[in-house]
Amino acid sequence: MFKQTPVAAAVSMALWSLAAMPAFAQQPPERTGEQMQTVEVTGIRASMAKSLAVKQNATANVEVITAEDVGKMPDKNLADSLQRLAGVAVRTDYDEAEKVSMRGTNPDMSLILFNGHTVSGGDWYVSDQGSSSRSTSLSLMPSSVLNQAIVYKTSQANIVDGGLAGTINVTTRKPLAQKEKLSGVISGGASYAELPGKSAPDMSATVNWKNDAGTFGVIVQGFAEKRYVRRDSVSRFAYGTSSGWDVINTTTMKGITDESLAGTGLKASDLNGVRMPGSMSSEFVEGVRDRKGGMFALQFKPNNDLDVNMTGFHSSMNANNHGRLTSGGMYSMLLGKNDPLGGTSATAIPTNSNGQQVFAQIRNPVIVTEKTIYGHELRVLKAADIVFPAGTTPQFVGNSEGFYRDGANATSSFLDLDGKYRVSEDLTVKALVSVTRGVGKTDRDAGTTFARYGTGFSYALNGLHDAPDTRYIGAGSNVPGLNADGSGYRMVGRAASGIKTVDKEKSLQLDAEYRLDKGLFQSLETGVRHADHDRTSGRFGPAFKSATLAIQGQNGVMPYPDDFGDGLGGGNWDNTGFTYSPEVVKAYFDAETKTTTPEFERRVNSEIDMRERQTSGYLMANLEWEKLSGNVGMRVVRTQVNANISTPIPAGACDRTEPGKPATTCAAYPGAITTAGDATSFYDGATFNPKAGIMYYKAKTDRTFDNYLPSMNLRYELEKDMIVRFGASKTIGRQNYNVLGAGFGTPVCDANGCRVTGPNPDLRPLTAKNVDVSWAWYFARRSLVAINAFHSKIDGYVKTGATGSSTVDLLDPRDQTVKTFAINSSSQQGAKITGLEVSYEQPFGETGFGFTSNVSRAKTKVDDGRPMVGASDWAGNLGGYYENDVMSARLVANYRGEYVNSSTAPSPTANSQGLSIINGVAMPTAPTIAAPVTTLAFSANYNITPQLTLAFSATNLTNAKRAQYRYSEEEPQKLDVSGRGYYLNLRYKF
């Protein structure tokens, strides 16, 4: 057996954590000359002590959470818990942490494992369901499933590949690790969400049993946690060119004249090139998060040589949500456009007042100068009245778009079987088999759109953290329906579709360790792993019965809540929107749509259909020489990517199949998907047109990428409790699915050649060369001060919206001949990350009080000068706690600095990394940046008896505002609040 030296504990940690063995957490080395502590400490103090022991003994640079009593943390899922660690940040939706990022990177660059294998998880929000991100949503994982979470900041050869920035391995509880033959916890209580003003049940139960011999045990856990959510928002969102921000152009905005600006000291030419918001919007969203699931674990350990574990987990969350967006179309007004959906193109419907086109004027302008994040100076229209000339009849001034997302659901499941067998005193082998499946779906995302008519709109921006002043002029009250003078609301659109994304993987891993004990070399580890991964995603939509737009009237109309926007601050702004009840929206679309066939409802152009096989092998030597220990190794990885890419067929080349009829074939394109409707109409009583719309076939791609990933970790004890570490490694991260396998757009050929928008299957995986140096001093019990510096050089960072070298053979729509098309897609570039992390935690003597703290700085730099998506420069935590034998309390603050808030999986053809021409200057297109935010959470536990505990926790205590902006804080883009959450539970232990 291995002697209990620090390196032995580190080797055990690194090896067995990958298969989730309880031997992972070792006790710290005995202190010579000190008396052994005999008092058992539980709760917060025990959890902290165990976490620090694992961190101290580790060869790699790690962060640790050990949930001895997870109920004493104000955390509701695993992301909540992980954000307390140095260098870890989270993306938050409705004030529940969800996606985890490490060291200032995008969540897609972090790999999350459960018991040493990947876990597929669905997303509940419709835009995330279609994003094809690789980031794992932890909203399905309650904190109660946690036994221990190890965050690997430096890599080593025996860790599963895929974590470019780092890897997080979450281990679940093991039956034989529990002390009692029969034990468990039953918790019952309720959650209360302040903003929606609703409460819901919150229950969980865990039972653990093992036989008298301690050779077989079972854990069964169940949870049912419901929570209502609401979000109040103001934003710049709207339709067409009026979305976001643009510049004033008096050539096309003909109402801006010297005469209209009389008395302001400005001429019309002074406003040219001034940035202005295209819209002022408010949005009300309300929904539910109803999470149910469970876990079981079986463990069989007949002797010290054999240990077999099986763990199963399933979680499902229903998350129906509804709401409405009310937006002003100021840009449309200035362009003299009356398009009911906010269109601003040259062909958009013009305004018409008494037979004449009219253009809105700008009155009382307030202009400020901003400096963009790229260093350019721009002028911004901070306040103005956008009004039509006196006597103008009501014209288009905005929209109101409602929605109900019915059947919004996310699931995550896994089943794993792992075994460890000691063949001899020197040889130990392991095996891990796992299957996992996650689904994110929305059965029907349905809504109606109203155009609003009036004579003007007035606004004034009040900064980044307060809602702007807004006022509609001559538009009537905020209820559906037109007034006699033509003002008010008119229904102009309807839409309904659904989406389903399925992610699944099967994997097999075999490992072996052979003890050497020869000088520097303590042992050798080797292993192989194979994973077969599938990802499918696509939208679908019902057929409408008629082309006639049935009007959604006053039935079921609900005004925005009386307290809507109270947490957003600001001055005098219009918060009087309306929406429809979910039941009424559902009934409307049930009446207007009809059942055809599942095949006809397909929208093939939205589909992603991919298979990815990952094969790897490694060899690693564990080292120990006096105060020096570590490991050195090599991991070899092969990634095979097969994508079936939706590729358009020239219009009219094939006949589409009418629903209910036998499938047609197409000789010109034998693979044509003729049964899919792709949003073509199929109205009652109308003749079906088999030539309508665009049809698709699936073009197959096959790519293989090989990577060699060396790694080295060294640990040196300067003193008994003072440790320095050095890590150097090469890591891999795989590209998001949509940039590899999204569908092609419409092909175009002209004098400059042939082009098509679409994916780039040639994108190789990202790789990073990493260096990490750390110093840690464990200067007292449950105490630590640590400093860590790191640098990563990334190769292969995706650049969207660029024409690369990839091509595809398609038909030229002009002459129907096959030609080579350049793909307007994604290319690759380099990026760098350099950072520093500082941690300090300490109890205050024997008082029961103590604190934890950490702060991290990570500077990112991308070759093209844009900020890295999802990257925060600063993150930090500060927490205080108190605990004695009767009660415990914990108050924690979490800070995350600003970051680019684009989707973690941007469209491969998006212009998010392109250029915009403003005032004749080409500058990077403005990203959407999330402003810094600090949240505060509290938990308290009171032991009524040794078995019965009353627990209370509160999240988002300060009701933090979450703000976003564009080029600078002078261009606020969005502001929202989600309210406080409270949880009260009674827990019984037996």
HUTAWO-V259064 format. One record per backbone hydrogen bond with DSSP energy under -0.5 kcal/mol. CO is the residue of the C=O (numbers start at 0). NH is the residue of the N-H. E is the energy in kcal/mol with one decimal. If there is no record, write none. Layout:
co={CO CO}
nh={NH NH}
e={E E}
//
This chain:
co={2 4 5 6 7 8 9 10 11 12 14 15 15 16 20 21 23 29 30 37 41 41 42 43 44 45 46 47 48 49 50 51 52 53 59 60 60 62 64 64 65 66 68 69 72 76 77 78 80 81 84 86 88 90 90 92 95 97 98 100 101 105 106 108 108 110 110 111 112 113 116 119 124 125 127 127 131 131 134 135 137 137 139 140 141 142 146 147 148 148 149 149 150 150 151 155 161 165 166 166 167 167 168 168 169 170 170 173 174 180 182 183 184 185 186 187 188 189 190 191 191 192 192 197 199 200 201 202 203 204 205 206 207 208 210 214 215 216 217 218 219 220 221 222 223 223 224 226 228 230 231 232 233 234 235 238 239 243 243 245 247 248 248 251 252 254 256 258 260 260 266 266 267 267 268 270 273 274 275 277 277 279 280 281 282 283 284 285 286 288 288 289 289 290 291 292 293 294 295 296 297 298 299 302 304 305 306 307 308 309 310 311 312 313 314 315 316 317 319 320 321 322 323 324 324 325 326 327 328 329 330 331 332 332 333 335 338 344 348 348 351 352 355 360 360 362 365 365 367 369 369 371 375 377 378 379 379 381 382 383 383 384 384 385 386 388 394 396 397 398 399 399 400 402 403 403 404 404 405 405 407 408 409 410 410 411 412 413 414 415 416 417 418 419 420 420 425 426 426 427 428 429 430 431 432 433 434 435 436 437 438 439 440 441 443 443 444 445 446 447 448 448 449 450 451 451 452 453 454 455 456 457 458 459 462 466 468 470 471 472 472 476 480 482 484 486 487 489 492 494 496 497 498 499 500 501 502 503 504 505 506 507 508 509 510 511 512 513 516 517 519 519 520 521 521 522 523 524 525 526 527 528 529 530 530 531 532 533 534 535 536 537 538 539 542 544 547 550 553 555 557 560 562 564 565 567 570 571 572 576 578 580 581 582 583 584 585 586 587 588 591 593 596 598 598 599 600 601 601 602 602 603 607 608 609 610 611 612 612 613 614 615 616 617 618 619 620 621 621 622 624 626 627 628 629 630 631 632 633 634 635 636 637 638 638 639 639 640 640 641 642 642 644 645 646 648 649 657 668 671 672 673 676 682 687 688 689 694 695 696 696 697 698 700 702 704 706 707 708 709 710 711 712 713 714 715 715 718 720 721 721 722 723 724 725 726 727 728 730 731 732 735 735 736 736 737 738 741 747 749 752 753 754 755 756 759 765 766 767 767 768 769 770 771 772 773 774 775 776 776 779 783 784 785 786 787 788 789 790 791 791 792 793 794 796 798 801 801 805 807 807 809 810 811 811 816 818 818 820 821 821 822 822 823 824 826 828 828 829 830 831 832 833 834 835 836 837 838 839 840 841 842 843 847 848 849 850 851 852 853 854 855 856 857 858 860 861 865 867 867 872 873 874 875 876 877 878 879 880 881 885 886 887 888 889 890 891 892 893 894 895 897 898 899 902 906 907 910 913 915 915 917 920 920 922 926 927 928 929 932 934 935 936 937 938 939 940 941 941 946 946 947 947 948 948 949 950 951 952 953 954 955 960 961 962 963 963 964 966 967 967 970 972 973 974 975 976 979 980 981 982 983 984 984 985 986 987}
nh={4 8 9 10 11 12 13 14 15 16 17 18 20 19 23 24 25 31 33 39 44 45 46 47 48 49 50 51 52 53 54 55 56 57 61 152 153 150 66 148 67 69 71 72 74 80 81 82 83 84 87 102 100 97 98 95 92 137 90 88 104 108 109 164 165 112 167 118 169 116 113 412 128 129 130 131 736 737 136 137 77 140 141 77 144 145 66 170 64 150 151 168 62 152 166 158 163 110 151 168 112 169 149 170 114 146 147 176 177 209 207 989 205 987 203 985 201 983 199 193 981 196 197 192 190 225 188 223 186 221 184 219 182 217 213 300 210 298 208 296 206 294 204 292 202 225 290 288 286 284 976 282 974 280 243 241 242 277 278 275 272 251 252 253 255 256 260 261 263 265 269 270 270 271 271 273 247 380 245 329 330 327 234 325 232 323 230 321 228 226 290 291 317 224 315 222 313 220 311 218 309 216 307 305 421 302 419 299 417 297 415 295 413 293 411 291 409 289 287 404 285 402 283 326 400 281 398 329 332 333 334 336 335 359 254 350 341 347 337 338 353 355 352 362 386 384 381 382 379 371 377 374 371 369 274 367 381 460 365 385 458 362 386 456 360 391 453 328 451 326 401 449 324 322 405 445 320 407 442 443 318 440 316 121 438 314 436 312 434 310 432 308 430 306 422 428 514 422 423 512 420 510 418 508 416 506 414 504 412 502 410 500 408 498 405 445 496 403 494 401 491 492 399 489 396 397 487 394 387 472 385 470 383 468 465 570 459 457 473 454 455 478 488 485 393 482 452 450 448 446 444 539 441 537 439 535 437 533 435 531 433 529 431 527 429 525 427 523 518 520 521 623 517 515 516 621 513 619 511 617 509 615 507 532 613 505 611 503 609 501 607 499 602 497 593 683 549 552 556 580 578 563 565 567 568 466 572 469 574 559 557 584 585 586 587 588 589 590 591 592 544 542 600 601 676 676 540 603 677 538 605 606 536 643 534 641 532 614 639 530 637 528 635 526 633 524 631 521 522 629 627 716 624 714 622 712 620 710 618 708 616 706 614 640 704 612 641 642 702 610 644 700 698 743 696 694 652 660 671 673 675 656 679 685 689 691 655 648 672 646 698 699 644 642 640 638 636 709 634 729 632 727 630 725 628 717 723 721 777 717 718 775 715 773 713 771 711 769 767 161 765 738 739 739 740 741 759 758 754 752 749 821 747 823 744 762 732 794 730 769 792 728 790 726 788 724 786 722 778 784 782 840 776 838 774 836 772 834 770 793 832 768 830 766 828 826 803 824 822 809 820 818 812 814 815 811 809 820 807 755 823 803 824 757 801 798 795 796 862 793 860 791 858 789 856 787 854 785 852 783 850 844 846 882 843 880 841 878 839 876 837 874 835 859 833 831 864 861 870 899 857 896 855 894 853 892 851 890 849 888 942 883 940 881 938 879 936 877 934 875 932 872 929 869 905 909 800 913 924 917 922 920 917 922 915 928 900 964 898 895 893 956 891 953 889 951 887 943 949 948 988 943 944 950 986 941 984 939 982 937 980 958 962 975 930 972 973 928 372 965 970 965 235 963 233 961 231 193 954 191 952 189 950 986 187 948 185}
e={-2.1 -2.2 -2.5 -3.1 -2.5 -2.6 -2.9 -2.5 -2.5 -1.7 -0.7 -0.8 -2.5 -1.2 -1.7 -0.8 -0.7 -0.7 -1.5 -0.5 -0.7 -0.6 -2.5 -2.4 -2.4 -2.4 -2.2 -2.4 -2.0 -2.0 -2.3 -2.8 -1.8 -1.0 -0.8 -2.5 -1.0 -3.2 -0.5 -2.6 -1.5 -0.5 -2.4 -1.9 -1.5 -1.4 -2.5 -1.8 -1.3 -1.9 -1.7 -3.1 -3.2 -2.3 -1.3 -1.4 -1.9 -2.4 -2.7 -2.6 -0.9 -2.2 -1.6 -2.9 -0.8 -0.5 -3.0 -0.7 -2.8 -1.8 -3.3 -0.5 -2.3 -1.0 -1.2 -0.5 -1.2 -0.6 -0.5 -0.5 -0.6 -1.5 -0.8 -2.0 -1.8 -1.7 -1.3 -3.4 -2.2 -0.5 -0.7 -2.7 -1.7 -0.8 -1.7 -2.0 -1.1 -2.1 -3.5 -0.5 -3.7 -0.6 -2.5 -0.6 -3.0 -2.6 -1.6 -1.3 -1.4 -2.0 -3.6 -2.2 -2.9 -2.9 -2.3 -2.7 -2.0 -2.4 -2.1 -0.6 -2.5 -1.4 -1.3 -2.7 -3.0 -2.1 -1.0 -2.8 -3.2 -2.5 -2.3 -2.5 -2.6 -3.4 -1.4 -3.5 -2.5 -2.2 -2.8 -2.3 -2.6 -2.2 -2.4 -2.2 -2.5 -0.5 -3.2 -2.9 -2.6 -2.0 -1.8 -2.5 -2.4 -3.2 -1.3 -1.2 -1.8 -3.0 -0.5 -3.1 -2.9 -0.9 -2.3 -1.1 -1.7 -1.0 -1.2 -1.5 -2.1 -0.6 -1.1 -0.5 -1.6 -0.5 -0.8 -2.1 -2.0 -3.2 -2.1 -0.8 -1.5 -1.6 -2.2 -3.0 -2.3 -1.8 -2.8 -2.8 -2.5 -1.6 -0.8 -0.5 -2.2 -3.3 -3.0 -2.6 -2.3 -3.0 -2.5 -2.4 -2.5 -2.2 -2.8 -0.5 -2.7 -0.7 -2.7 -2.9 -2.6 -3.0 -2.7 -2.3 -2.2 -2.4 -2.2 -2.8 -1.9 -2.8 -1.6 -3.1 -2.9 -2.2 -2.2 -0.5 -2.6 -2.5 -2.2 -1.0 -1.9 -2.1 -1.6 -2.5 -1.1 -2.2 -0.5 -2.1 -2.1 -1.5 -4.0 -0.6 -0.5 -1.1 -2.9 -0.6 -1.7 -2.9 -2.2 -1.2 -3.3 -0.5 -2.5 -1.8 -3.3 -3.7 -3.4 -2.5 -1.2 -2.9 -2.4 -0.6 -2.4 -2.6 -0.8 -2.8 -3.9 -1.9 -2.7 -2.1 -3.1 -3.1 -0.5 -2.8 -2.9 -1.9 -1.0 -2.0 -1.1 -0.7 -0.6 -2.1 -3.3 -2.8 -3.0 -1.4 -1.3 -2.3 -2.0 -2.6 -2.2 -2.3 -2.7 -3.2 -2.1 -2.2 -1.0 -2.9 -3.1 -1.1 -1.8 -2.9 -2.9 -2.1 -2.4 -2.5 -2.7 -2.5 -2.4 -2.3 -1.8 -2.9 -2.6 -2.7 -2.9 -2.0 -2.5 -0.9 -1.1 -2.4 -2.0 -2.7 -3.1 -1.6 -2.3 -2.4 -3.1 -1.0 -2.1 -3.2 -2.6 -2.9 -3.7 -2.0 -2.1 -2.5 -0.6 -0.6 -1.9 -2.5 -0.5 -2.7 -1.3 -1.9 -2.2 -1.8 -0.6 -3.4 -2.9 -3.1 -2.5 -2.3 -4.5 -2.2 -2.5 -1.4 -2.4 -2.4 -3.2 -2.8 -2.2 -2.9 -2.2 -2.4 -2.6 -2.1 -3.0 -2.3 -2.4 -2.5 -0.6 -1.8 -0.7 -2.6 -2.6 -2.8 -1.6 -2.8 -2.9 -3.0 -2.5 -2.3 -2.5 -2.6 -2.3 -0.6 -2.6 -1.8 -3.2 -2.3 -2.9 -2.8 -2.6 -1.9 -1.8 -4.0 -2.2 -3.0 -0.9 -0.8 -1.8 -1.9 -2.9 -2.0 -2.2 -1.8 -0.7 -1.6 -1.0 -1.3 -0.8 -2.9 -4.0 -2.1 -2.6 -2.3 -2.3 -2.1 -2.2 -1.8 -1.4 -1.5 -2.7 -1.0 -1.7 -1.2 -0.5 -1.2 -2.1 -0.5 -2.4 -0.6 -2.0 -1.8 -2.3 -2.8 -2.5 -3.1 -3.2 -0.5 -2.7 -2.7 -3.0 -2.6 -2.9 -1.6 -2.2 -3.4 -1.9 -2.8 -1.2 -1.9 -2.7 -1.6 -3.7 -3.5 -3.4 -2.8 -2.9 -2.3 -1.9 -3.4 -1.8 -2.9 -2.5 -0.5 -2.6 -2.6 -0.5 -0.5 -2.4 -2.8 -0.8 -2.2 -3.0 -3.4 -2.2 -0.6 -2.2 -2.2 -2.5 -1.3 -0.7 -3.1 -1.6 -1.4 -0.7 -1.3 -2.4 -2.8 -2.9 -3.2 -0.7 -0.5 -3.2 -1.2 -2.9 -3.0 -3.0 -0.6 -1.8 -1.8 -2.6 -2.5 -2.5 -2.3 -2.6 -1.0 -2.6 -1.0 -3.1 -1.6 -1.5 -2.8 -2.8 -2.3 -2.8 -2.7 -2.4 -3.3 -2.1 -0.6 -2.7 -0.6 -0.7 -0.8 -2.3 -1.9 -3.0 -0.8 -3.0 -1.9 -2.3 -2.5 -2.7 -2.8 -3.0 -1.9 -2.4 -3.1 -2.5 -0.6 -2.2 -2.1 -2.3 -3.0 -3.1 -2.4 -2.6 -3.0 -1.3 -1.5 -1.7 -2.5 -2.6 -2.5 -2.7 -2.9 -2.8 -2.5 -2.5 -0.6 -2.5 -2.3 -1.9 -2.3 -2.1 -2.7 -0.7 -2.1 -2.0 -0.6 -2.9 -3.2 -0.6 -0.5 -2.6 -3.2 -2.2 -0.5 -1.8 -2.1 -0.7 -1.2 -1.1 -1.5 -3.1 -2.6 -1.1 -2.0 -2.6 -3.3 -2.4 -2.9 -3.4 -2.2 -2.8 -2.7 -2.3 -2.5 -1.0 -2.5 -2.1 -1.3 -2.0 -1.2 -3.2 -2.7 -2.2 -3.1 -2.6 -2.6 -2.7 -1.7 -2.4 -0.5 -2.4 -2.6 -2.4 -0.7 -1.8 -0.7 -2.7 -3.2 -2.9 -3.1 -2.1 -3.0 -2.5 -2.7 -1.7 -2.9 -3.6 -2.8 -2.8 -2.5 -2.5 -2.7 -2.7 -2.2 -2.6 -2.2 -2.2 -0.8 -3.3 -1.6 -0.6 -1.5 -2.0 -2.0 -2.0 -0.7 -2.8 -1.9 -2.7 -0.6 -3.4 -0.6 -3.5 -2.3 -1.6 -2.2 -2.5 -2.8 -2.6 -2.9 -2.8 -2.9 -2.1 -1.1 -2.9 -0.5 -2.9 -1.5 -1.8 -0.6 -3.2 -2.7 -2.9 -3.0 -2.7 -2.7 -1.9 -2.1 -0.6 -1.9 -3.3 -3.0 -1.5 -3.1 -1.5 -0.7 -2.0 -1.6 -1.6 -2.6 -2.2 -2.6 -2.1 -2.6 -2.6 -2.8 -2.4 -2.2 -3.3 -0.5 -1.9 -2.9 -2.4}
//
